[in-house]
Amino acid sequence: MESLPETLQDKVVEHLREYLEYLRDQDQWNLSFQNTQQSLIMAAQRAKQEISAGKAQPLDIDIA
């Protein structure tokens, strides 16, 4: 990399920094998802039970 012009070296470094930040964000997302996965499963099971019991109603979402 030292043989590249300094401006190109700077671009490579910036690209690597952005990529590392992206990887950190992905790790954080994965950790957050793992920490909430059981709650999401329980909520889905509860929703299925409420639908089966006739307790659930469709959402009336009017997007205007």
Backbone as JSON, one array per atom type, in Angstrom:
{
  "sequence": "MESLPETLQDKVVEHLREYLEYLRDQDQWNLSFQNTQQSLIMAAQRAKQEISAGKAQPLDIDIA",
  "N": [[0.82, -1.18, 0.0], [2.05, 1.14, 0.53], [3.23, 1.93, -1.8], [1.31, 3.17, -3.24], [-0.24, 6.26, -4.32], [-0.56, 8.99, -1.98], [-3.15, 10.08, -1.69], [-4.76, 8.01, -2.62], [-4.11, 6.07, -0.76], [-5.26, 7.24, 1.5], [-7.96, 7.06, 0.79], [-8.31, 4.28, 0.76], [-7.83, 3.68, 3.45], [-9.96, 5.09, 4.62], [-12.12, 3.69, 3.51], [-11.69, 1.17, 4.68], [-12.09, 1.85, 7.38], [-14.81, 2.54, 7.33], [-15.87, 0.07, 6.62], [-15.15, -1.5, 8.83], [-16.68, -0.22, 10.79], [-19.21, -0.83, 9.83], [-19.16, -3.63, 10.23], [-19.03, -3.67, 13.03], [-21.53, -2.55, 13.6], [-23.17, -4.57, 12.57], [-22.51, -6.69, 14.28], [-23.51, -5.63, 16.67], [-26.25, -5.5, 16.05], [-26.8, -8.25, 15.72], [-26.28, -9.18, 18.31], [-28.24, -7.76, 19.75], [-30.54, -8.88, 18.61], [-30.27, -11.56, 19.36], [-30.58, -11.27, 22.11], [-33.25, -10.61, 22.32], [-34.69, -12.55, 21.08], [-36.07, -14.73, 22.32], [-38.17, -13.39, 23.58], [-39.52, -12.43, 21.33], [-40.38, -14.83, 20.18], [-42.13, -15.76, 22.16], [-44.07, -13.72, 22.06], [-45.09, -14.1, 19.48], [-46.2, -16.65, 19.76], [-48.17, -16.1, 21.65], [-49.77, -14.36, 20.16], [-50.68, -16.1, 18.16], [-52.25, -17.81, 19.74], [-54.22, -16.02, 20.62], [-55.42, -15.35, 18.2], [-56.44, -17.85, 17.46], [-58.29, -18.17, 19.51], [-60.1, -16.29, 18.87], [-59.79, -13.75, 19.86], [-58.27, -11.79, 18.72], [-58.11, -8.9, 16.64], [-58.16, -7.5, 13.36], [-55.8, -4.95, 12.51], [-56.69, -1.59, 12.02], [-55.42, 0.21, 9.86], [-54.94, 3.21, 8.44], [-53.35, 4.46, 5.94], [-52.53, 7.44, 4.77]],
  "CA": [[0.0, 0.0, 0.0], [2.94, 2.31, 0.58], [3.6, 2.34, -3.15], [0.19, 3.93, -3.81], [-0.24, 7.68, -3.99], [-1.11, 9.27, -0.65], [-4.6, 10.28, -1.77], [-5.36, 6.71, -2.75], [-3.94, 5.44, 0.55], [-6.28, 7.82, 2.37], [-9.25, 6.49, 0.4], [-8.32, 2.89, 1.21], [-7.98, 3.72, 4.9], [-11.34, 5.51, 4.91], [-12.98, 2.57, 3.16], [-11.52, 0.15, 5.72], [-12.76, 2.34, 8.59], [-16.26, 2.4, 7.12], [-16.18, -1.35, 6.63], [-15.06, -1.94, 10.23], [-17.85, 0.33, 11.46], [-20.32, -1.66, 9.37], [-19.06, -4.91, 10.93], [-19.42, -3.43, 14.42], [-22.99, -2.39, 13.61], [-23.76, -5.89, 12.37], [-22.33, -7.43, 15.53], [-24.44, -5.07, 17.64], [-27.57, -5.95, 15.65], [-26.89, -9.68, 16.03], [-26.37, -9.31, 19.77], [-29.56, -7.28, 20.14], [-31.52, -9.86, 18.17], [-30.12, -12.74, 20.22], [-31.09, -10.95, 23.44], [-34.7, -10.43, 22.29], [-35.29, -13.61, 20.29], [-37.02, -15.5, 23.12], [-39.36, -12.54, 23.75], [-40.24, -12.4, 20.06], [-41.03, -16.14, 20.03], [-43.27, -15.79, 23.08], [-45.09, -12.81, 21.54], [-45.7, -14.75, 18.32], [-47.03, -17.74, 20.27], [-49.34, -15.47, 22.28], [-50.61, -13.85, 19.07], [-51.35, -17.27, 17.55], [-53.29, -18.26, 20.67], [-55.31, -15.04, 20.62], [-56.1, -15.5, 16.92], [-57.2, -19.1, 17.55], [-59.38, -17.99, 20.47], [-61.0, -15.25, 18.37], [-59.57, -12.53, 20.63], [-57.49, -10.82, 17.94], [-58.83, -8.16, 15.61], [-57.23, -6.87, 12.42], [-55.48, -3.54, 12.72], [-57.29, -0.67, 11.06], [-54.37, 1.18, 9.56], [-55.29, 4.03, 7.29], [-52.16, 5.2, 5.52], [-52.97, 8.45, 3.8]],
  "C": [[0.87, 1.26, 0.0], [3.32, 2.8, -0.81], [2.48, 3.13, -3.83], [0.33, 5.41, -3.48], [-0.97, 7.94, -2.67], [-2.63, 9.45, -0.67], [-5.34, 8.94, -1.87], [-5.23, 5.92, -1.43], [-5.01, 5.93, 1.52], [-7.67, 7.24, 2.06], [-9.38, 5.05, 0.87], [-8.54, 2.83, 2.72], [-9.41, 4.09, 5.28], [-12.32, 4.37, 4.61], [-12.89, 1.47, 4.23], [-12.19, 0.57, 7.03], [-14.27, 2.19, 8.48], [-16.67, 0.94, 7.19], [-16.14, -1.91, 8.06], [-16.26, -1.43, 11.04], [-19.1, -0.47, 11.1], [-20.32, -3.0, 10.1], [-19.45, -4.78, 12.4], [-20.92, -3.28, 14.54], [-23.69, -3.73, 13.45], [-23.65, -6.74, 13.62], [-23.32, -6.95, 16.59], [-25.88, -5.51, 17.33], [-27.77, -7.42, 16.02], [-27.03, -9.91, 17.53], [-27.74, -8.87, 20.26], [-30.63, -8.3, 19.79], [-31.46, -11.1, 19.05], [-30.74, -12.49, 21.59], [-32.61, -10.83, 23.46], [-35.41, -11.59, 21.59], [-36.34, -14.39, 21.08], [-38.3, -14.69, 23.34], [-40.19, -12.49, 22.48], [-40.99, -13.71, 19.83], [-42.26, -16.2, 20.92], [-44.4, -14.89, 22.6], [-45.82, -13.43, 20.36], [-46.62, -15.88, 18.77], [-48.31, -17.18, 20.9], [-50.29, -14.94, 21.21], [-51.36, -14.99, 18.39], [-52.49, -17.77, 18.43], [-54.49, -17.32, 20.65], [-56.1, -15.11, 19.31], [-56.99, -16.74, 16.96], [-58.42, -18.96, 18.46], [-60.37, -16.92, 20.02], [-60.87, -13.93, 19.12], [-58.86, -11.43, 19.83], [-58.38, -10.16, 16.9], [-57.81, -7.56, 14.65], [-57.0, -5.4, 12.75], [-56.15, -2.7, 11.63], [-56.29, 0.45, 10.81], [-54.75, 1.91, 8.29], [-54.07, 4.89, 6.94], [-52.59, 6.17, 4.42], [-51.85, 9.38, 3.47]]
}
